[in-house]
Amino acid sequence: MPFTKPLNKTKPFWICAALFGLIFAVLFAVRLDLFKSLSTVPQSVSLSSIDTLPAEDSWMNIFQNGRKIGSSHTTFSKTASGYRFQEKIHMRINTMGLVQDISLNTGGRLNPDFTLSSFDFEISSGRFRFVVEGTISNDLLSIQTQSFESKRKIDIKLKERVYIMPGILKAVAASGLVPGDEFAFQIFDPATMGREAAIVKVIGREEVLNQGINKTATKLSLMFKGVTQLAWIDENGEVLKEKGFLGISLEKTTRDNALFGLPLEASQDLTALASVPSNMLIDDASKLTRLEVEIGGIKYDDIDLHGGRQSFVDNVLTINIESLSDLASFAAKNKSHEDKKEFLKPTPFVQSDHPKIRKLAQKIVSGNEVPLTKAIRLVDWVYKNIDKRPVLSLPDALSTLENRMGDCNEHAVLLAALARATGIPVKIEAGLVYLNGRFYYHAWNLLYLGKWITADALFGQIPVDVTHIRFASGQQKQQLDLMSIIGKIKLKIINQTL
């Protein structure tokens, strides 16, 4: 029988909101005028002819569908050893009806040839704060992260020279942009410690209305994780305007207008805005043993639909409830975790080796218990002890434990850390879950208990109900795979079986 708590799923804020904190952090990380991304410059771009770049002190308003939800301030200046870049962003975001402020601060030092020397990045919202600093020496990028009282060091070998995006685009703009040019960049994002490909295309020259004046600008597109953003750059390499994800746009303005202009309002409810309508009502998801859903509107190779409890054939996804009755026999046959080592290791966000995490895990479970019993105890503890509230930050286990609050991502990272501390391999999964006639973006876990079994500490479920539709599985960074489908996916329930 499944282990399921009697959770009232009518409270919408219990569904995931932190996913959008992560996505916003990454989207602003790869914006054409922000620092948070590092990139390798394409071979077709030569910076040797650019002696220096003009100083920049730029303010921008951030809008969502015409409503001001924030502002940004960027400075770029020459130093004795190269260049210095600083960026501050503040936004007011609405997720599941709760309005929260989120701040992203970044800085970087560049060498005279625009290669990166060092960087720092901070994202904070309420009591949650994540900081990462990095320094490059020869071909080694040394990173230190800090979340609450947990610090980690990571070294990354670089095969190519590394740049920050603003310096590159200013230099590229100064060296001349030709419509039809296309540049490939490899993006490193300190918010997720991952690297992804990005493509920048020069579309052409356009007239852009900025601060009441028509200005000639070069229009660029940036493709990242299946999401396209647009930017208009003037002859000085400054961004005049941007348009991107979920109706977000940015426009260059004055300092006074950015700080004291239109009132700073909350965004539209992003979680509701991105949710997907259902063609059928589901009375009680916990009673279903099978769900069949037709999926359209997206590229299927961008997401993880097939495998485990899910099978995908001819655009139809079938999800079956997992059985726990045969776990003992599977566990006896599959005692080795050699091929699952990645999902036993601590990460900057899943601090399973921290003394506080390990001490709590040992308190919750007993060493001689079978994996399923351990998993049930851990799911039950997180379900009962973490206050269910939306959080806009980069979720990590230790901050969640200290603050005792969070939504689906906080529950997922804490369960992952506790389970890994007891020797259970754990993945983090992301996708959709059904609630009151719609499917909302959500995160949960996959635990190895002799075979892989799903668990949702937010809902108190092991295994999860069949309305949990998985699109990504692995570590936290795999959640970004959902960026390519948000706002595009269409679902049609064709069968639900009790």
C-alpha positions as CSV (number, residue, x, y, z in Angstrom):
1,M,0.0,0.0,0.0
2,P,1.2,3.5,-0.7
3,F,2.3,5.7,2.2
4,T,0.1,8.8,1.9
5,K,-0.6,11.6,4.4
6,P,-4.2,13.0,4.4
7,L,-3.0,16.2,2.8
8,N,-5.6,18.8,1.7
9,K,-4.4,19.7,-1.8
10,T,-6.8,22.7,-2.1
11,K,-4.2,25.1,-0.8
12,P,-2.5,26.3,-3.9
13,F,0.6,27.8,-2.3
14,W,1.6,24.2,-1.3
15,I,2.5,23.6,-4.9
16,C,5.9,24.7,-6.2
17,A,6.9,28.3,-6.3
18,A,10.7,28.0,-5.8
19,L,11.1,26.6,-9.3
20,F,10.4,30.1,-10.5
21,G,13.1,31.5,-8.2
22,L,15.5,29.2,-9.8
23,I,14.4,29.9,-13.3
24,F,14.4,33.7,-12.8
25,A,18.0,33.4,-11.4
26,V,19.1,31.6,-14.5
27,L,17.2,33.7,-16.9
28,F,18.7,36.8,-15.5
29,A,22.0,35.0,-15.5
30,V,22.0,34.7,-19.3
31,R,20.5,38.0,-20.1
32,L,22.5,39.8,-22.7
33,D,23.5,42.7,-20.4
34,L,24.0,40.9,-17.1
35,F,27.0,39.3,-15.6
36,K,25.8,36.1,-14.1
37,S,26.8,34.0,-17.1
38,L,30.3,33.2,-18.2
39,S,30.9,32.3,-21.8
40,T,33.5,31.2,-24.3
41,V,33.8,33.6,-27.2
42,P,33.2,32.2,-30.7
43,Q,36.2,31.9,-33.0
44,S,34.5,34.2,-35.5
45,V,34.8,37.2,-33.1
46,S,38.1,39.0,-32.8
47,L,38.7,41.3,-29.8
48,S,42.3,42.2,-30.8
49,S,41.2,45.4,-32.5
50,I,39.3,46.7,-29.5
51,D,41.6,48.8,-27.3
52,T,39.2,49.9,-24.7
53,L,35.5,50.1,-23.9
54,P,33.6,53.2,-22.8
55,A,32.4,53.3,-19.2
56,E,28.8,52.5,-18.6
57,D,26.3,53.4,-15.8
58,S,23.0,52.1,-17.0
59,W,19.6,51.8,-15.3
60,M,16.7,49.7,-16.6
61,N,13.1,49.1,-15.6
62,I,11.8,45.6,-15.5
63,F,8.3,45.0,-16.6
64,Q,5.9,42.0,-16.9
65,N,3.2,42.6,-19.5
66,G,3.5,46.4,-19.0
67,R,3.6,46.3,-15.2
68,K,6.8,47.5,-13.5
69,I,8.0,44.7,-11.2
70,G,11.6,45.8,-10.6
71,S,14.8,47.6,-11.8
72,S,18.4,47.0,-12.5
73,H,21.6,49.0,-12.2
74,T,24.7,48.2,-14.2
75,T,28.2,49.8,-14.1
76,F,31.1,49.0,-16.3
77,S,34.4,50.8,-15.9
78,K,38.1,50.7,-16.8
79,T,40.6,49.8,-14.1
80,A,44.4,49.6,-13.9
81,S,44.3,45.8,-14.5
82,G,41.4,45.6,-16.9
83,Y,37.7,46.2,-16.3
84,R,35.2,46.1,-13.4
85,F,31.5,45.1,-13.8
86,Q,28.7,45.4,-11.2
87,E,25.0,44.6,-11.4
88,K,22.2,45.0,-8.9
89,I,18.6,43.7,-9.6
90,H,15.6,44.0,-7.5
91,M,12.2,42.4,-8.4
92,R,8.8,41.9,-6.7
93,I,7.5,38.5,-7.6
94,N,4.0,37.0,-7.0
95,T,3.9,33.2,-6.6
96,M,0.8,31.4,-5.5
97,G,-0.7,34.7,-4.2
98,L,2.3,35.5,-1.9
99,V,4.3,38.6,-2.9
100,Q,8.1,38.4,-2.2
101,D,11.0,40.6,-3.0
102,I,14.1,39.0,-4.7
103,S,17.5,40.6,-5.1
104,L,20.3,39.5,-7.4
105,N,23.8,41.1,-7.1
106,T,26.7,40.3,-9.3
107,G,30.2,41.6,-10.0
108,G,33.2,40.7,-12.0
109,R,36.8,41.7,-12.8
110,L,38.1,41.4,-16.3
111,N,41.6,41.2,-17.7
112,P,42.6,43.7,-20.4
113,D,41.7,41.2,-23.1
114,F,38.2,40.9,-21.5
115,T,38.8,37.4,-20.1
116,L,37.4,36.8,-16.7
117,S,39.6,37.2,-13.6
118,S,37.0,36.9,-10.8
119,F,33.3,37.1,-10.0
120,D,30.8,37.2,-7.2
121,F,27.1,36.4,-7.2
122,E,24.4,36.7,-4.6
123,I,20.7,35.9,-4.6
124,S,18.5,36.7,-1.6
125,S,14.8,36.7,-0.7
126,G,13.6,36.9,2.9
127,R,15.6,34.7,5.1
128,F,17.1,32.7,2.2
129,R,20.5,33.8,0.8
130,F,23.0,32.1,-1.5
131,V,26.4,33.5,-2.4
132,V,29.0,32.2,-4.8
133,E,32.5,33.6,-5.6
134,G,35.0,32.5,-8.2
135,T,38.5,33.2,-9.3
136,I,40.4,32.0,-12.4
137,S,44.0,31.1,-12.4
138,N,45.4,29.7,-15.6
139,D,42.9,27.0,-16.6
140,L,41.3,26.5,-13.2
141,L,38.1,28.2,-12.0
142,S,37.9,28.0,-8.2
143,I,34.5,28.5,-6.8
144,Q,33.3,28.9,-3.2
145,T,29.6,28.8,-2.3
146,Q,27.9,29.8,0.9
147,S,24.4,29.1,2.0
148,F,23.5,29.7,5.7
149,E,26.6,28.4,7.5
150,S,27.6,25.9,4.9
151,K,30.6,26.7,2.7
152,R,31.9,24.6,-0.2
153,K,34.8,24.8,-2.6
154,I,34.6,23.5,-6.2
155,D,37.4,23.5,-8.8
156,I,36.4,23.4,-12.5
157,K,39.0,22.8,-15.3
158,L,38.5,25.2,-18.2
159,K,39.3,24.1,-21.7
160,E,38.9,27.5,-23.2
161,R,39.2,31.1,-22.1
162,V,36.2,32.4,-20.1
163,Y,34.4,35.7,-20.5
164,I,31.6,37.5,-18.9
165,M,28.7,38.2,-21.3
166,P,28.6,42.1,-21.0
167,G,32.2,42.5,-21.9
168,I,31.9,40.2,-24.9
169,L,28.7,41.9,-26.2
170,K,30.2,45.4,-25.8
171,A,33.3,44.3,-27.6
172,V,31.4,42.5,-30.4
173,A,29.1,45.5,-30.9
174,A,32.2,47.7,-31.1
175,S,33.8,45.5,-33.7
176,G,30.7,45.5,-35.9
177,L,27.6,43.3,-36.2
178,V,26.4,42.0,-39.5
179,P,22.8,40.7,-39.9
180,G,22.9,37.0,-40.2
181,D,25.9,36.5,-38.0
182,E,25.5,33.7,-35.5
183,F,27.7,33.1,-32.5
184,A,27.8,30.0,-30.3
185,F,28.5,30.5,-26.6
186,Q,29.1,28.0,-23.8
187,I,27.3,29.3,-20.7
188,F,28.4,28.6,-17.1
189,D,25.9,29.7,-14.5
190,P,27.0,30.0,-10.9
191,A,23.4,29.7,-9.7
192,T,23.4,26.0,-10.8
193,M,27.1,25.2,-11.3
194,G,26.2,24.0,-14.8
195,R,27.2,24.8,-18.3
196,E,24.8,25.0,-21.3
197,A,25.0,26.1,-24.9
198,A,23.6,29.4,-26.0
199,I,23.2,30.8,-29.5
200,V,23.3,34.5,-30.3
201,K,22.0,35.7,-33.7
202,V,22.3,39.1,-35.2
203,I,18.8,39.8,-36.7
204,G,19.3,43.3,-38.1
205,R,18.9,47.0,-37.5
206,E,15.6,48.4,-36.1
207,E,14.2,51.6,-34.8
208,V,13.4,51.3,-31.1
209,L,11.4,53.8,-28.9
210,N,13.4,54.4,-25.7
211,Q,12.6,57.1,-23.2
212,G,10.4,58.8,-25.8
213,I,13.0,58.9,-28.5
214,N,13.3,56.7,-31.6
215,K,16.8,55.2,-31.7
216,T,18.5,52.9,-34.2
217,A,19.6,49.6,-32.6
218,T,20.9,46.2,-33.6
219,K,18.5,43.4,-32.7
220,L,19.9,40.2,-31.3
221,S,18.3,36.9,-30.2
222,L,19.6,34.6,-27.5
223,M,18.5,31.0,-27.4
224,F,19.1,29.2,-24.2
225,K,17.5,25.9,-23.0
226,G,14.8,26.3,-25.7
227,V,13.8,29.8,-24.6
228,T,14.4,32.8,-26.9
229,Q,15.1,36.3,-25.6
230,L,15.6,39.4,-27.7
231,A,17.8,42.4,-27.1
232,W,18.3,45.7,-28.9
233,I,21.8,47.2,-28.6
234,D,22.8,50.7,-29.5
235,E,26.1,51.8,-31.2
236,N,27.8,52.1,-27.9
237,G,27.0,48.5,-27.0
238,E,24.4,49.4,-24.4
239,V,21.2,47.4,-24.2
240,L,18.1,49.6,-24.8
241,K,15.4,47.0,-24.5
242,E,14.9,43.3,-23.9
243,K,12.0,40.9,-24.2
244,G,11.9,37.4,-22.8
245,F,10.3,34.7,-20.6
246,L,6.7,34.9,-19.2
247,G,6.1,38.4,-20.6
248,I,9.2,39.9,-18.9
249,S,10.8,42.9,-20.6
250,L,13.5,45.5,-19.7
251,E,13.9,49.0,-20.9
252,K,16.8,51.5,-20.4
253,T,15.8,54.5,-18.3
254,T,17.1,57.2,-16.0
255,R,18.2,56.6,-12.4
256,D,15.3,58.7,-11.1
257,N,12.8,56.8,-13.1
258,A,14.2,53.4,-12.1
259,L,14.3,54.2,-8.4
260,F,11.4,56.7,-8.0
261,G,9.3,56.3,-11.2
262,L,6.4,54.1,-11.6
263,P,5.4,52.2,-8.5
264,L,7.1,48.9,-8.1
265,E,4.3,46.3,-8.3
266,A,4.3,42.5,-8.0
267,S,4.3,40.4,-11.0
268,Q,1.3,38.5,-12.1
269,D,1.1,35.2,-10.2
270,L,3.8,33.3,-12.1
271,T,2.9,29.9,-10.8
272,A,-0.7,30.3,-11.9
273,L,0.4,32.0,-15.2
274,A,2.6,29.0,-16.1
275,S,0.1,26.3,-15.1
276,V,-1.6,24.1,-17.6
277,P,-5.4,23.7,-17.8
278,S,-6.9,20.2,-17.6
279,N,-9.7,19.0,-19.8
280,M,-11.0,16.7,-17.0
281,L,-11.5,17.0,-13.2
282,I,-9.8,14.5,-11.0
283,D,-11.8,13.9,-7.8
284,D,-9.1,12.1,-5.8
285,A,-5.7,11.6,-7.3
286,S,-4.6,9.3,-4.5
287,K,-7.2,6.7,-5.6
288,L,-5.9,6.5,-9.2
289,T,-3.7,3.6,-10.3
290,R,-3.2,4.8,-13.9
291,L,-3.3,8.0,-15.9
292,E,-3.1,8.4,-19.6
293,V,-2.4,11.9,-21.0
294,E,-1.9,13.1,-24.5
295,I,0.9,15.6,-24.7
296,G,1.5,18.2,-27.4
297,G,2.9,21.6,-28.2
298,I,6.5,20.8,-27.4
299,K,9.6,19.0,-28.6
300,Y,9.7,15.6,-26.8
301,D,13.5,15.2,-27.0
302,D,13.9,18.2,-24.7
303,I,12.4,16.4,-21.7
304,D,12.5,13.1,-19.9
305,L,9.2,11.4,-20.5
306,H,9.9,7.7,-20.8
307,G,11.2,5.3,-18.1
308,G,10.3,4.0,-14.7
309,R,6.6,4.6,-13.9
310,Q,6.1,6.5,-17.1
311,S,5.9,5.2,-20.7
312,F,5.5,7.5,-23.7
313,V,4.2,6.1,-27.0
314,D,2.6,8.0,-30.0
315,N,2.2,11.3,-28.0
316,V,0.4,9.5,-25.2
317,L,2.0,9.3,-21.7
318,T,0.9,6.5,-19.4
319,I,1.7,6.8,-15.7
320,N,1.3,3.8,-13.4
321,I,1.3,3.8,-9.6
322,E,4.4,2.0,-8.3
323,S,4.2,-1.1,-6.2
324,L,6.1,-1.3,-2.8
325,S,5.2,-4.9,-2.2
326,D,8.3,-6.3,-4.1
327,L,10.9,-4.0,-2.7
328,A,12.4,-6.6,-0.3
329,S,13.3,-8.9,-3.2
330,F,14.7,-6.1,-5.3
331,A,16.8,-4.8,-2.3
332,A,18.2,-8.3,-1.7
333,K,19.4,-8.6,-5.4
334,N,20.6,-5.0,-5.7
335,K,22.7,-4.2,-2.6
336,S,25.4,-2.3,-4.5
337,H,25.1,1.4,-5.1
338,E,28.3,1.6,-7.2
339,D,26.4,2.8,-10.3
340,K,24.4,5.4,-8.2
341,K,27.3,7.1,-6.5
342,E,26.4,10.5,-8.0
343,F,23.2,10.5,-6.2
344,L,24.8,9.7,-2.8
345,K,27.2,12.7,-3.0
346,P,26.7,16.0,-1.3
347,T,26.3,19.1,-3.5
348,P,26.2,22.9,-2.8
349,F,22.5,22.6,-2.5
350,V,22.1,19.1,-1.0
351,Q,24.5,19.2,2.0
352,S,24.1,15.6,3.0
353,D,27.6,15.6,4.7
354,H,26.9,18.6,7.0
355,P,26.9,17.6,10.7
356,K,23.4,19.0,11.3
357,I,22.0,17.0,8.4
358,R,23.7,13.8,9.5
359,K,22.8,14.2,13.1
360,L,19.1,14.7,12.3
361,A,19.1,11.8,9.8
362,Q,20.5,9.5,12.5
363,K,17.9,10.7,14.9
364,I,15.0,10.0,12.5
365,V,16.0,6.5,11.4
366,S,17.7,3.5,12.8
367,G,20.7,1.9,11.1
368,N,19.2,-1.6,11.0
369,E,15.9,-0.6,9.3
370,V,15.2,-1.5,5.7
371,P,15.4,1.3,3.1
372,L,11.6,1.6,2.7
373,T,11.1,2.1,6.5
374,K,13.9,4.7,6.5
375,A,12.3,6.5,3.5
376,I,8.9,6.5,5.1
377,R,10.3,8.0,8.3
378,L,12.2,10.7,6.5
379,V,9.3,11.7,4.3
380,D,7.1,11.8,7.4
381,W,9.6,14.0,9.3
382,V,10.0,16.6,6.4
383,Y,6.2,16.6,5.8
384,K,5.4,17.3,9.5
385,N,8.3,19.7,10.3
386,I,8.7,22.1,7.4
387,D,6.2,24.9,7.1
388,K,4.6,24.9,3.6
389,R,5.3,28.4,2.2
390,P,6.5,29.6,-1.2
391,V,10.1,30.7,-1.2
392,L,11.9,32.6,-4.0
393,S,15.5,31.6,-3.7
394,L,17.9,28.8,-4.8
395,P,16.7,26.1,-2.4
396,D,19.3,24.2,-0.3
397,A,18.8,21.6,2.4
398,L,20.6,23.4,5.3
399,S,18.8,26.7,4.9
400,T,15.5,24.8,4.7
401,L,16.3,23.0,7.9
402,E,17.3,26.2,9.7
403,N,14.3,28.3,8.4
404,R,11.8,25.4,8.7
405,M,9.9,26.6,5.7
406,G,9.6,26.1,2.0
407,D,7.6,24.8,-0.9
408,C,8.3,21.8,-3.1
409,N,11.9,22.5,-3.9
410,E,12.8,23.0,-0.2
411,H,11.1,19.8,0.7
412,A,12.8,18.0,-2.1
413,V,16.4,19.1,-1.4
414,L,16.0,18.5,2.4
415,L,14.6,15.0,1.8
416,A,17.4,14.3,-0.7
417,A,20.0,15.4,1.9
418,L,18.6,13.4,4.7
419,A,18.2,10.3,2.6
420,R,21.7,10.5,1.2
421,A,23.0,10.9,4.7
422,T,21.5,7.5,5.6
423,G,23.0,5.9,2.5
424,I,19.9,6.1,0.2
425,P,20.6,7.4,-3.3
426,V,18.2,10.2,-4.3
427,K,17.4,12.1,-7.4
428,I,15.3,15.3,-7.7
429,E,12.5,15.2,-10.2
430,A,10.5,18.0,-11.7
431,G,7.3,18.3,-13.8
432,L,3.6,18.9,-13.3
433,V,1.1,17.9,-10.6
434,Y,-2.7,18.2,-10.7
435,L,-4.6,20.6,-8.5
436,N,-8.2,21.8,-8.8
437,G,-8.5,21.5,-12.6
438,R,-5.0,22.6,-13.5
439,F,-1.5,21.2,-13.6
440,Y,1.2,23.1,-11.7
441,Y,4.9,23.0,-12.0
442,H,6.3,20.9,-9.1
443,A,9.4,19.1,-7.7
444,W,9.7,15.8,-5.8
445,N,12.2,13.0,-5.3
446,L,13.2,9.6,-6.6
447,L,14.7,7.3,-4.0
448,Y,16.6,4.0,-4.6
449,L,15.1,1.4,-2.2
450,G,16.2,-1.7,-4.2
451,K,14.6,-0.1,-7.2
452,W,13.8,3.6,-7.9
453,I,10.6,4.8,-6.1
454,T,9.1,8.2,-6.1
455,A,8.4,10.3,-3.0
456,D,6.9,13.7,-2.3
457,A,7.6,15.1,1.1
458,L,5.4,18.2,0.5
459,F,2.4,15.9,0.0
460,G,3.6,13.2,2.3
461,Q,3.5,10.5,-0.4
462,I,5.5,7.4,-1.2
463,P,5.0,6.6,-4.0
464,V,3.6,9.8,-5.5
465,D,0.2,9.8,-7.1
466,V,-0.1,9.4,-10.9
467,T,-0.8,13.0,-11.5
468,H,2.9,13.7,-10.9
469,I,4.1,14.0,-14.5
470,R,7.9,13.9,-14.7
471,F,9.8,16.0,-17.3
472,A,13.3,16.0,-15.7
473,S,15.2,13.8,-13.2
474,G,18.6,13.9,-11.7
475,Q,20.2,16.8,-9.8
476,Q,18.6,20.3,-9.3
477,K,20.1,21.7,-12.5
478,Q,17.9,19.3,-14.5
479,Q,14.9,21.4,-13.5
480,L,16.1,23.9,-16.1
481,D,15.0,21.5,-18.8
482,L,11.5,22.6,-18.1
483,M,12.3,26.1,-19.4
484,S,11.7,24.9,-23.0
485,I,8.2,23.8,-22.3
486,I,6.7,26.4,-19.9
487,G,3.9,28.2,-21.7
488,K,4.0,25.8,-24.6
489,I,2.8,22.4,-23.4
490,K,-0.7,21.2,-23.9
491,L,-2.2,18.3,-21.9
492,K,-5.3,16.2,-22.5
493,I,-6.4,13.5,-20.1
494,I,-7.7,10.5,-22.1
495,N,-8.1,8.0,-19.4
496,Q,-7.9,7.7,-15.6
497,T,-8.1,4.4,-13.9
498,L,-9.1,3.6,-10.3
